[in-house]
Amino acid sequence: MIYALAIFAPLVGACIAGLLGRVIGDRGAMTASVAGMVVAAICGPLAFFQLVSGAAEPTVIHLGTWIDAGRFTVSWSLRYDTLSAVMVGMVSFVAMLIHVYSIGYMSHDPSRARFFAYLSLFTFAMLMLVTADNLLQLFFGWEGVGLCSYLLIGFWYDRPSACAAAIKAFVVNRVADLPFAVGLAMIFMTFGSIEFATILDPKIVAQHAKETHSLFGCTFPALEVIGFLLFIGAMGKSAQLFLHVWLPDAMEGPTPVSALIHAATMVTAGVFLMARMSPVMELAPYALGFVTFIGASTALFAATIGCVQNDIKRIIAYSTCSQLGYMFVAAGVGVYQASVYHLITHAFFKALLFLSAGSVIHAMSDEQDIRKMGGLAKLIPATCAVMWIGNLALAGIPPFAGYYSKDAIIEAAFAAHSAVGNYAFFCTVVAAFLTAFYSWRLLFMTFHGKSRADHHALEHAHESPYVMLLPLFALALGAIVTGFATVNAFIGDGQAAFWAGAIWTSPDNHVLEHAHHVPTWVKILPIFTAVAGIALAWVMYIANPLLPVRLANSFRPIYLFLLNKWYFDELYNAIIVRPILCIARGFWKIGDEAMIDGVPNGLAELTAGTSRQTVKIQTGSLAVYAFVMLIGVVALIGLYMLVR
Amino acid sequence: MNAAGFPLLSLITWLPLVGGAVILSVRGDEETIASNARWTALWTTLIVLVLSLVLWVEFDPTDAGFQFVESVPWLSDYGLGYKMGVDGISVMFVLLSTALTPICILASWESIQTKVREYMLAFLILETMMIGTFCALDFVVFYMFFECVLIPMYLIIGIWGGPRRVYSAVKFFLYTLTGSVLMLLAILAMWMHAGTTDIPTLMATSFPPSMQTWLFLAFLASFAVKVPMWPVHTWLPDAHVEAPTAGSVILAGVLLKMGGYGFIRFSIPMLPEASAAFAPLMFTLSVVAVIYTSLVALAQEDMKKLIAYSSVAHMGIVTIGLFTFNEQGIQGALFQMVSHGIVSGALFLVVGVIYDRIHTREIARYGGLAERMPGYAFVFMLFTMASVGLPGTAGFVGEFLVILGAFKVSFWLALLGGAGMILGAAYMLYLYRRVVFGRITRDDLRAIMDLSPREWALFVPLIVLTMWMGIYPSSFSVFWEASVAAMVKHHQAAMESAVKLAGVIN
């Protein structure tokens, strides 16, 4: 039951902080929320270790019925297997650290109670997502994290940019949720259930492998269609190419939010979904190919943008986008273990990076532009040190965490031996180079070289308080340790025992095995490219600081293209947002008011007009009436005489 | 008489009229009359609510047929009778009506200051007619209640409404009446054919296919206006905009449901073949309604109009669900109707709160309310999310079940019908942003007060219901499960026999 406690403690904290925040004050709300998280962070990892050590058995905790309509029954329940437990452990632990960090970071904010309530509510929704035992509860968590992300991005609601970003995040996510919901309907139609006990049973899935569904006048295997629909849902939540536009804007929220939601947890929900649905995805090879393709493209695409951004949070945001692409590559080539492994290590080092960026912003009096920083290493050495650790992990330098998980993905892409696998291999290797480059560009421009900050900001620059630094140290430790300590369990020889069937791969999927036996040059290549990226960053930003400016000037179109994020926002505005608003107005003014209302209004007008004319006949003069009657009589008699 | 030997349904139906008589009998100065009228109306509706909860407790959900049946011969020579009864489908609507009316009375407590006695009287009459509509088991009795609903509503809009109230009231009346006249013809035709207007008998009667087509079209004319379906929906935004807050709540909460109720009570079980034949038309109109009116809602500048258009879109989901003829679709449609009754009613109350303070519904006039009204911002957000269909709130269950049912019919129906999910999020969040978020720029908004205890009393029951329906919907859907299952079975049997018949003829 400690497992259930881990999930519901944040909800209790959120309710106390949110509903009673006014009564118990900011301090009380913060205490309640953090206390709830501490309970979760003790119980969550504990439940995980119990499971992997064999002290507890995988099980399902049934909480109650949710929906019951004909054959469609769905329950509230908590699934307790390796995949769920590892996610619960990670989410509760990282979220707890971020809660603690927020005590310091948000200490000057007037509505802290609201902030902590949202943060805890978010954690609860995420925990419900990962412990779902059916797709609908997963969807509950899925939308719940969407709501909290909306609330937290728009936390500073008096800023128009924050409000716009919040709506954008919610609506873009909804665009992807619709195919997800339809995918759910299709799963129900195919399997007659959406409970994991049925749809994740490889035998049952195999029975449905031959079923087809016609669409666009063609026939497709039903499982492929399901795979595509679910992946589109995952693309939205995990900010993959074409649906990534909300993630960089989401940086409008407070920095701890970016760390928690837009790096460590929520955006990984899509990757989790792919891993969770592995028995279905394994039988949908074309959908998996698409997953690989989109993942690889995103990895490269986001990395190119990251290289030229100047906002410290935006660089890390694009880096998140790119790393999520890596995870999808792993899922796409059938190595779900590696994708979840990278998800876990990434959660530590990316939360670390965001929180250290927050510490930098805190130190620099809310300055986020790295062009106005530089030489901060002496002023905030602790932050500088942990940020180095985070970037070493991100770039995949051994023995930091990212090295193990990222290399495994690149090797798996190579070992897939398929066209799309080779494409993914190429993209991920180039992206690895760019990742190292932009990471050190960030480090060099922020912490090293000459300072470009104005002296007011420098005078106030100070190291963050311990309540912020301690979570950073804990995450830094995670960014170092989670790699070598767990590599064997997640993707090494112990993986089958570790996952214990929570991730299913088909018997003829040997990519993970082959990935361990790739040629040596493939193994070395990522490290080599990472070092090359760092070296290039050193040349451009330390050795010869004028070089980037010259390059930007001589390749201006390319530079602008990257700086403006491939013009995706402008494109979507032009082809989607503005036409829709225009059509909306047209439907209202022309469709409803002129045409549809025109009929009854016109009829009414006609009736009124006719009666106005008819009224004129009614003069009240007896003479006229008598005269008309006379004419009538004459006419009748005349008619009678004629026809007779 | 029912099994308990006590005419419970008649009591619930007619009790509000007794309250109305009490109000009429009060003498004294204007202040006394007004205060008496308010309290009498509130107590009457609360007693009715408590009595209707007896239905909730005593109703046997395993029985698919009609319960609490009362039957008194009336014009027995013509096969007419005063017959009342509820099944799993109608009982929820009775409860919806009895739950929303006290809230409406309370919502009008301060905002209605002129002709209070007449206003309360109109509401009590309205309640009688609404409950009667859902309880009637004789088609003629149903028709009388169904039509009589128009009169008090017409008066509420036309007397206590906004500046263009007369135009809107007349438009509302004429639209609905025109449709109903055709329904009257259909009822006559059915009576000629079956010799009775008893609803359970008519459900078991099979009408010839050619007749079914005409009957279906006549019913469609009446119910489509009431729902309202595209393109006969334009009376609704006008009526909502001009109606007083409580009028809008009842209009959205209960009156729109009469259209959906009509389809599920008459069109689908009595005319199965025509319903199946016209289903593609219904789907088309519904999908157009969902997408078209959602887009129109996006462009609105008036809060009430925006929510009115969103109602049309949500009712589009209902009509999709009804005509899928499978359990998920129909249950989803029923759930969507009940949840929409509560959520959109609450949203109109939300608008009413700030209308009472600032006296404008123009969205651009507001902004930054979160700063001064945190409680209000919370309530508004909760109902916004319920309207958007966030899982865990009432709005999700119905919408999702309809998508599920629609998928059994066609992939595209599910996808296009579900498009409301995206557009709904867009227009509701855009509204919320413009009203609640941002900075306060106007002086009168700086002094605006948060929710009063009376207003909290309005919202708390609705919040509880919204969350309850979202987290544990089974306690509501259990009522209609047996009835819907029987209905689906009946429909399938009818379709099979129609196929067989066609085989014999060929």
HADDOCK unambig.tbl for C-alpha pairs under 7 A between the chains (distance, minus, plus):
assign (segid A and resid 66 and name CA) (segid B and resid 471 and name CA) 6.48 0.50 0.50
assign (segid A and resid 66 and name CA) (segid B and resid 472 and name CA) 5.46 0.50 0.50
assign (segid A and resid 66 and name CA) (segid B and resid 473 and name CA) 6.52 0.50 0.50
assign (segid A and resid 66 and name CA) (segid B and resid 474 and name CA) 6.65 0.50 0.50
assign (segid A and resid 67 and name CA) (segid B and resid 473 and name CA) 6.08 0.50 0.50
assign (segid A and resid 67 and name CA) (segid B and resid 474 and name CA) 5.86 0.50 0.50
assign (segid A and resid 68 and name CA) (segid B and resid 474 and name CA) 6.05 0.50 0.50
assign (segid A and resid 69 and name CA) (segid B and resid 327 and name CA) 6.69 0.50 0.50
assign (segid A and resid 69 and name CA) (segid B and resid 328 and name CA) 5.74 0.50 0.50
assign (segid A and resid 69 and name CA) (segid B and resid 331 and name CA) 6.67 0.50 0.50
assign (segid A and resid 70 and name CA) (segid B and resid 327 and name CA) 5.69 0.50 0.50
assign (segid A and resid 70 and name CA) (segid B and resid 328 and name CA) 6.48 0.50 0.50
assign (segid A and resid 140 and name CA) (segid B and resid 391 and name CA) 5.01 0.50 0.50
assign (segid A and resid 140 and name CA) (segid B and resid 392 and name CA) 6.80 0.50 0.50
assign (segid A and resid 143 and name CA) (segid B and resid 390 and name CA) 6.48 0.50 0.50
assign (segid A and resid 143 and name CA) (segid B and resid 391 and name CA) 6.71 0.50 0.50
assign (segid A and resid 157 and name CA) (segid B and resid 437 and name CA) 5.27 0.50 0.50
assign (segid A and resid 157 and name CA) (segid B and resid 438 and name CA) 5.65 0.50 0.50
assign (segid A and resid 158 and name CA) (segid B and resid 437 and name CA) 6.20 0.50 0.50
assign (segid A and resid 158 and name CA) (segid B and resid 438 and name CA) 4.09 0.50 0.50
assign (segid A and resid 158 and name CA) (segid B and resid 439 and name CA) 5.05 0.50 0.50
assign (segid A and resid 159 and name CA) (segid B and resid 438 and name CA) 6.38 0.50 0.50
assign (segid A and resid 160 and name CA) (segid B and resid 438 and name CA) 6.42 0.50 0.50
assign (segid A and resid 163 and name CA) (segid B and resid 433 and name CA) 6.76 0.50 0.50
assign (segid A and resid 167 and name CA) (segid B and resid 429 and name CA) 6.51 0.50 0.50
assign (segid A and resid 171 and name CA) (segid B and resid 422 and name CA) 6.32 0.50 0.50
assign (segid A and resid 171 and name CA) (segid B and resid 425 and name CA) 6.24 0.50 0.50
assign (segid A and resid 171 and name CA) (segid B and resid 426 and name CA) 6.09 0.50 0.50
assign (segid A and resid 174 and name CA) (segid B and resid 421 and name CA) 6.95 0.50 0.50
assign (segid A and resid 174 and name CA) (segid B and resid 422 and name CA) 5.37 0.50 0.50
assign (segid A and resid 175 and name CA) (segid B and resid 422 and name CA) 5.73 0.50 0.50
assign (segid A and resid 178 and name CA) (segid B and resid 418 and name CA) 6.51 0.50 0.50
assign (segid A and resid 178 and name CA) (segid B and resid 421 and name CA) 6.89 0.50 0.50
assign (segid A and resid 182 and name CA) (segid B and resid 403 and name CA) 6.98 0.50 0.50
assign (segid A and resid 182 and name CA) (segid B and resid 414 and name CA) 6.51 0.50 0.50
assign (segid A and resid 182 and name CA) (segid B and resid 415 and name CA) 6.42 0.50 0.50
assign (segid A and resid 185 and name CA) (segid B and resid 403 and name CA) 6.83 0.50 0.50
assign (segid A and resid 185 and name CA) (segid B and resid 404 and name CA) 4.73 0.50 0.50
assign (segid A and resid 185 and name CA) (segid B and resid 407 and name CA) 6.23 0.50 0.50
assign (segid A and resid 186 and name CA) (segid B and resid 407 and name CA) 6.86 0.50 0.50
assign (segid A and resid 189 and name CA) (segid B and resid 408 and name CA) 6.82 0.50 0.50
assign (segid A and resid 581 and name CA) (segid B and resid 299 and name CA) 6.93 0.50 0.50
assign (segid A and resid 584 and name CA) (segid B and resid 295 and name CA) 4.68 0.50 0.50
assign (segid A and resid 584 and name CA) (segid B and resid 296 and name CA) 4.96 0.50 0.50
assign (segid A and resid 584 and name CA) (segid B and resid 298 and name CA) 6.56 0.50 0.50
assign (segid A and resid 584 and name CA) (segid B and resid 299 and name CA) 5.73 0.50 0.50
assign (segid A and resid 585 and name CA) (segid B and resid 296 and name CA) 6.58 0.50 0.50
assign (segid A and resid 585 and name CA) (segid B and resid 299 and name CA) 5.57 0.50 0.50
assign (segid A and resid 587 and name CA) (segid B and resid 296 and name CA) 6.07 0.50 0.50
assign (segid A and resid 588 and name CA) (segid B and resid 296 and name CA) 5.19 0.50 0.50
assign (segid A and resid 592 and name CA) (segid B and resid 234 and name CA) 6.89 0.50 0.50
assign (segid A and resid 596 and name CA) (segid B and resid 231 and name CA) 6.84 0.50 0.50
assign (segid A and resid 597 and name CA) (segid B and resid 234 and name CA) 6.67 0.50 0.50
